[in-house]
Amino acid sequence: MVALDINEQRLSSGTWLSKLKGATGPLVGLLVLCVFLSFSTDAFLSVRNGLNILDQITVLGIMAVGMTFVILIGGIDLSVGSVLALAMMVMGWTANIAGLPLPVGIAFGLLASAVSGLIVGLLVTQFSVPAFIATLAMMSAARGVANMITDGQQIVGFPDWFMMLAIDRHFGVLTATVFLMLAVVLAAWLFLHFRSEGRMLYAVGGNPEVARLAGINVQLVTIGVYVVSAVLAGLAGIVLAARLDSVQPSSGFGYELDTIAAVVIGGTSLSGGAGGIGGTLIGVLIIGVLRNGLNLLNVSPFLQQVIIGIVIVLAVGAETIRRRRA
């Protein structure tokens, strides 16, 4: 009977109506924001500015996919910004100091991020450390290791082909890094909605005990989710390195807050079990469009932080009211 109930819940959560309902509010907010900025500044509504926004959200978009998985199972990951920096520094040291080919450096950077996620997953599942504490500890440890690799110094200069990934617009429209972000988003969306493993994330986030009784290996799912989140943070670090043509241990500072904000604004519940990639993509676009528009309006960076904080509160409040009425 338990397994039957879980299957019924999966089927109901997979309907197009339920998918649309969770993202409708953020989508309306994004459209209203775009209309407001279009009237506020002439520079906003242009193809060039739209492409710039896509370039600017690549790092956040990739990280937000992993954070969506984590929050869907009822967890949290505060370490993604530090893991991003760790992957960048490992890649930079391997390629520029150890002298190995850059693709090897990229592989080592992603491996370092995967190990970080594995450690967090084991702490949460095997040692019953709360996710907040486990990822907070990893946030500090990964940042420390990133600084130790070069004693806090940046590494500058990579092959031209690597930098061109974030500059050269294929077909005159999108860069390779934007294509990569879109591919990650699409793969995650397909995984959540058309794979049984993806549906498991909703089951674990909704009720871990019921999921366990239904035959789901909750511990394995949790470990896998934290590994995926860390690897995507590392991949975002590689993308950021391509954009900057440099790596530095201070990179990614505060990115975990933007990533969580994008997921929450997109309608994913912090209690787990509800949300999706579509809403997260809209949340990422809201943050990207908001920052871009505020820059065009010459708003102080400090005031921008206040405004984004208000947007997060409004988004969470609206989601809470919606769920109470549902």
C-alpha positions in Angstrom: 0.0 0.0 0.0 2.8 2.4 0.8 4.5 1.8 -2.5 1.2 2.3 -4.3 0.7 5.7 -2.5 4.2 6.8 -3.5 3.5 5.9 -7.1 0.3 7.8 -7.1 2.1 10.8 -5.6 4.7 10.6 -8.4 2.1 10.5 -11.1 0.2 13.5 -9.7 3.4 15.5 -9.2 4.3 14.8 -12.8 1.2 16.4 -14.4 1.8 19.5 -16.5 -0.6 21.4 -14.3 1.4 20.9 -11.2 4.6 21.7 -13.0 3.1 25.0 -14.3 1.6 26.0 -11.0 4.8 26.1 -9.0 6.6 28.4 -11.6 3.7 30.7 -12.5 4.3 33.2 -9.7 8.0 33.6 -10.4 7.3 33.8 -14.2 4.8 36.6 -13.7 7.3 38.4 -11.4 10.0 38.1 -14.1 7.7 39.5 -16.8 6.7 42.4 -14.6 10.4 43.1 -13.8 11.3 43.1 -17.5 8.4 45.5 -18.4 9.4 47.9 -15.6 13.1 47.9 -16.6 12.1 48.3 -20.3 10.4 51.6 -19.4 13.1 52.7 -16.9 16.1 52.4 -19.2 16.5 52.4 -23.0 19.6 50.1 -22.7 17.7 47.2 -21.2 15.5 46.0 -24.0 18.1 45.1 -26.6 19.5 41.8 -28.0 23.0 42.7 -26.9 21.9 43.3 -23.3 19.8 40.1 -23.3 22.9 38.1 -24.4 24.9 39.8 -21.7 22.4 38.7 -19.1 22.7 35.1 -20.3 26.5 35.3 -20.1 26.3 36.7 -16.6 24.0 34.0 -15.2 26.0 31.0 -16.5 27.8 30.4 -13.2 24.8 30.9 -11.0 22.6 28.8 -13.3 24.8 25.8 -13.1 25.2 26.0 -9.4 21.5 26.5 -8.9 20.7 23.2 -10.5 22.7 21.3 -7.9 21.2 23.4 -5.1 17.7 22.5 -6.4 18.5 18.8 -6.0 19.7 19.4 -2.5 16.8 21.5 -1.4 14.3 19.1 -3.0 15.5 16.4 -0.6 15.1 18.8 2.4 18.8 19.6 2.6 21.0 22.7 2.3 24.5 23.3 0.9 26.4 26.3 2.1 29.7 25.0 0.7 29.1 25.5 -3.0 31.0 28.9 -3.2 34.0 27.4 -1.5 33.9 24.2 -3.6 33.8 26.4 -6.7 37.0 28.1 -5.6 38.6 24.8 -4.7 37.9 23.4 -8.2 39.3 26.5 -9.8 42.5 26.4 -7.8 43.1 22.7 -8.3 42.6 23.2 -12.1 44.9 26.2 -12.2 47.6 24.6 -10.1 47.5 21.4 -12.2 47.6 23.2 -15.5 49.9 26.2 -14.9 52.2 25.0 -12.1 52.3 21.2 -12.5 52.4 21.7 -16.3 49.8 19.1 -17.1 47.3 19.7 -20.0 44.4 21.9 -19.1 41.8 19.2 -19.7 43.6 17.1 -17.1 43.4 20.1 -14.8 39.7 20.4 -15.4 39.2 16.7 -14.5 41.2 17.1 -11.3 39.2 20.1 -10.3 35.9 18.3 -10.8 37.3 15.3 -8.9 38.3 17.6 -6.0 34.7 19.0 -5.9 33.2 15.5 -6.1 35.3 14.4 -3.1 34.1 17.4 -1.2 30.5 16.5 -1.9 31.1 12.9 -0.9 32.5 14.0 2.4 29.5 16.1 3.1 27.1 13.3 2.1 28.9 10.8 4.4 28.8 13.3 7.3 25.1 13.8 6.8 24.1 10.1 6.4 26.7 8.1 8.3 27.4 10.5 11.2 24.0 12.2 11.4 25.6 15.6 11.2 22.9 18.2 10.2 23.3 19.4 6.6 23.7 23.0 7.8 26.7 22.1 10.0 28.3 19.6 7.6 28.2 22.1 4.7 29.3 25.0 6.9 32.3 23.0 7.9 33.1 22.1 4.3 32.6 25.8 3.3 35.5 26.7 5.7 37.7 23.6 4.9 37.4 24.0 1.1 38.1 27.7 1.2 41.2 27.0 3.4 42.5 24.3 1.0 41.9 26.6 -1.9 44.1 29.3 -0.3 46.8 26.7 0.7 47.3 25.5 -2.8 49.0 28.8 -3.9 49.3 30.5 -0.5 46.5 32.8 -1.4 47.8 33.9 -4.7 45.9 34.0 -8.0 46.9 32.1 -11.1 46.6 34.0 -14.4 46.7 32.9 -18.0 45.2 29.9 -19.7 45.2 28.7 -23.4 43.3 30.9 -25.8 40.8 28.2 -26.6 39.7 28.0 -23.0 39.1 31.8 -22.7 37.2 31.8 -26.0 34.6 29.4 -24.6 33.2 32.4 -22.7 33.7 34.9 -25.5 33.1 33.4 -28.9 29.4 33.5 -29.8 28.5 30.5 -31.9 26.1 31.4 -34.8 26.6 35.0 -33.5 24.3 34.3 -30.5 25.4 32.1 -27.6 28.8 31.3 -26.1 29.9 27.7 -25.3 29.5 28.4 -21.6 25.8 29.5 -22.1 25.2 26.3 -24.2 26.8 24.3 -21.3 24.4 25.9 -18.7 21.4 25.2 -20.9 22.5 21.6 -21.4 22.9 21.2 -17.6 19.4 22.7 -17.0 17.8 20.5 -19.7 19.5 17.3 -18.4 18.4 18.1 -14.9 14.8 18.8 -16.0 14.6 15.5 -17.9 16.1 13.6 -15.0 13.6 14.9 -12.5 10.5 14.4 -14.6 11.3 11.3 -16.7 13.6 9.2 -14.5 12.5 7.2 -11.5 15.7 8.3 -9.7 14.6 11.9 -10.2 11.2 11.2 -8.6 13.0 9.7 -5.7 14.3 13.1 -4.7 10.7 14.4 -4.3 9.9 11.3 -2.2 12.9 11.7 0.1 12.2 15.4 0.5 8.5 14.8 1.2 8.9 12.1 3.8 12.2 10.3 4.2 10.7 7.5 6.4 7.9 6.8 3.9 10.5 6.8 1.1 12.6 4.3 3.0 9.6 2.0 3.6 8.8 2.2 -0.2 12.2 0.7 -0.9 14.2 3.9 -1.7 17.8 3.9 -0.4 17.5 7.3 1.3 21.2 7.4 2.3 22.5 6.7 -1.2 20.2 9.3 -2.7 21.4 11.9 -0.2 25.0 11.1 -0.8 24.5 11.2 -4.6 22.7 14.6 -4.4 25.5 16.2 -2.4 28.1 14.8 -4.8 26.2 16.2 -7.8 25.8 19.6 -6.1 29.5 19.8 -5.5 30.5 18.6 -9.0 28.2 21.3 -10.5 29.7 23.9 -8.2 33.1 22.8 -9.5 31.9 22.9 -13.1 30.6 26.5 -12.4 34.1 27.3 -11.2 35.6 26.1 -14.5 33.2 28.3 -16.4 34.1 31.3 -14.1 37.8 30.6 -14.8 37.1 30.8 -18.5 35.3 34.1 -18.2 38.0 35.6 -16.0 41.1 33.9 -17.6 42.3 33.5 -14.1 41.7 31.7 -10.8 41.9 33.0 -7.3 41.0 31.4 -3.9 38.6 34.2 -3.0 36.3 33.4 -6.0 32.8 32.4 -5.2 32.6 34.2 -1.9 28.9 34.6 -1.1 27.8 32.6 -4.1 26.0 30.1 -1.9 23.5 32.8 -0.8 22.7 33.8 -4.4 22.3 30.2 -5.4 19.9 29.5 -2.5 18.1 32.7 -3.3 17.6 31.7 -7.0 16.2 28.3 -6.0 13.8 29.8 -3.3 12.7 32.6 -5.6 11.9 29.9 -8.2 9.4 28.3 -5.9 11.3 25.3 -4.5 10.3 24.7 -0.9 13.0 24.8 1.7 11.3 22.0 3.6 11.8 19.8 0.6 9.6 17.7 -1.7 8.3 20.5 -3.9 9.8 22.6 -6.7 11.7 22.0 -9.9 14.2 23.1 -12.4 11.9 25.3 -14.4 11.2 27.5 -11.4 14.9 27.6 -10.6 15.8 28.8 -14.1 13.2 31.6 -13.7 14.7 32.4 -10.3 18.2 32.6 -11.8 16.8 34.9 -14.5 15.1 37.1 -12.0 18.4 37.6 -10.1 20.3 38.2 -13.3 17.8 40.6 -14.8 17.4 42.4 -11.5 21.2 42.9 -11.1 21.6 43.9 -14.7 18.7 46.4 -14.5 20.0 47.9 -11.3 23.4 48.4 -12.8 21.9 50.1 -15.8 20.1 52.4 -13.4 23.3 53.1 -11.6 22.0 51.8 -8.3 24.6 51.3 -5.6 25.9 47.7 -5.2 25.1 47.9 -1.5 21.5 49.0 -2.2 21.3 46.1 -4.7 21.9 43.6 -1.9 19.1 45.2 0.1 16.7 45.0 -2.9 17.6 41.4 -3.6 17.0 40.5 0.1 13.6 42.1 -0.1 12.8 40.1 -3.2 13.8 36.9 -1.5 11.5 37.7 1.5 8.6 38.5 -0.8 9.1 35.3 -2.8 9.2 33.1 0.3 6.1 34.9 1.7 4.2 34.5 -1.5 5.1 30.8 -1.7 4.0 30.3 2.0 0.6 32.0 1.3 0.1 29.9 -1.8 0.7 26.7 0.0 -1.6 27.6 2.8 -4.4 28.2 0.4 -3.7 25.0 -1.6 
